[in-house]
Amino acid sequence: MHEPPLPLLIKITSKHLDRAIEESYQQQGITNVSFQERNILFSVYNEPGSAKASQIARAMKIPKSTLSDAVASLINRGYIFYSLSESDHREKEITLTDEGRAFCQRLHQLYCRFNSEMEKGLSEEELEIVKKVLLIIIENTKGGNNVN
């Protein structure tokens, strides 16, 4: 039997990682926040102060309406709040509450432990090669650079 083609291996790997991360969070009792909501929280967590809603939607490649629905859910849980941008009153900024920041810190710790487990058995050199290869594949396949 021959190995599956690279695009299929990447897709399978991605699904395994997503499932393993979900299971890791569930084992720690984190079941009330979806994958997309966690990505939004991390986007805000990684920005000093607050993050612009339009930038998050663009980075996550999701419609603003989808972002708004997820943000509304996170606001209802007390993790974030909206405010108007001081520089552009048409722009909404998303800021973590203290509860949201603590939650993100917990998620981040769990993710770091998961990442360490995932990288077990790989040397620093192997990790660098994998990262470089994946970045090249991303660059080769984004923005209509696909082979026809």
N, C-alpha and C positions, 0 to 999 in steps of 0.2 A: 504494500500500500504506500502510495506517495504522500508527501506532506501537502496540506491545503495551501492554496495561494496566499500570499502575504495579506491582501485586503481582508480575507476571511479570518486569518489568524489574529489580525488587529481587532476585528469586530468581536470575535470570541473572547479575546483578552479583556476588552472593554466591558463586555457583559459580565464576565467573571468578577472583575474588579468592582463594578457597580453592586453586584449581588453580595459580595464579601463585605463591602463597606456598609451596606444596609444591614446585614446580619450583625456586624460589629456594633453598630449603633443600637439595634434592637436588643442585643444582649445587655446593653447598658441602660435599657429602659427608655431610649430616645425613639419614640414612635409618633410624636405629634407634629413633626416637621418633615415636609416632603424634600426630595432631592433638590428640586428647583428652589424651594424656600431656603434650604441650607446654602445653596450657591449665592443667593441674594444676601443672606446674612454674612457670608464670608467676603463678598464684594465690599460690603459696608465696613466690616471688621478690618479689612486690609487698607482702608482709606483713613488717613488722619482726619478726625472730626466727623465729616459726613461725606456721602457720595451722591452724585447727581443721578436721578432716576434714568434720564435718557442715556447716560454713559453705561449704566448697568444693563439696560435693555440691549444696547448695541453690542456690548462685550459678550452677553449671553446669547445673542442672536435670537431674541424673542420679541414679539410685538409689545408695545407699551401697555396695551390692554391686559396682556397676560401678566406682565410685571405688576400692574396695578392690582389685579386680583390677588396675587401672592402677597404683595405688600399689605393689602387690607387684612389678610389673614394674620400676618405677622404683627401688625398693629393691634389687632384684637387680642393677641396673646401677650401683648406688652413687651415685645422684643425690640420694636423700632418705632419711630415717629417721623412724620413728614414735616417739613418746613419749606417756606419759599426761599429761594436763593437770594442773597443780598445783592448779587451782581446782576441777576436777571429774574425778575419777579414772575416770569412765565415758567421758570424752571423749578422743579421740586427737588429738594435734597432729602436724603434718607439718613437718619442718625440712629445709632443704637441707644437703647435705654441701658441703665445699669444692669437690669436683668438680662437684656439681650447680649451685652458684653460678656457677662459671666457665662451665659449659655454658649457663646462662641468660643470662649476660652476652653470650656469643657469639650466641645466638639473638636477643637484644634488639638487638644491633648490626645483624644481618642484617635484622631486621624494620624497623628505623628506615630503613635504606637502601631497602628495598622501599617503605615508606610515602612516602618522598621521591619515588621514581620514579612512584608511583601519583598523587601530587598535582601532578606536573609540568603546567604549562599552566593551572592553576587559580589564580585570585587568592585572597587571604586572605578577601575578601568572599564569593566563591563557595563557598569551603570552609566558612565559617560558615553560610551559607544551607543547604548540603547537610546539615551536622550538625544544624541546628535542625529541618529537615524530617524527617530520619530519626528524631530523638528524639521528635517529635510522632507519627510513624507508630507507633513502638514503644509509646508511651504509649496511643495509640488502640486498639492491637490486643492489649495484654496483659491478662491476668486476666479474660477473659470480656467485654471491652468490644466484642467483634466485632459487626458489624451483621448482623442475621438477616433 
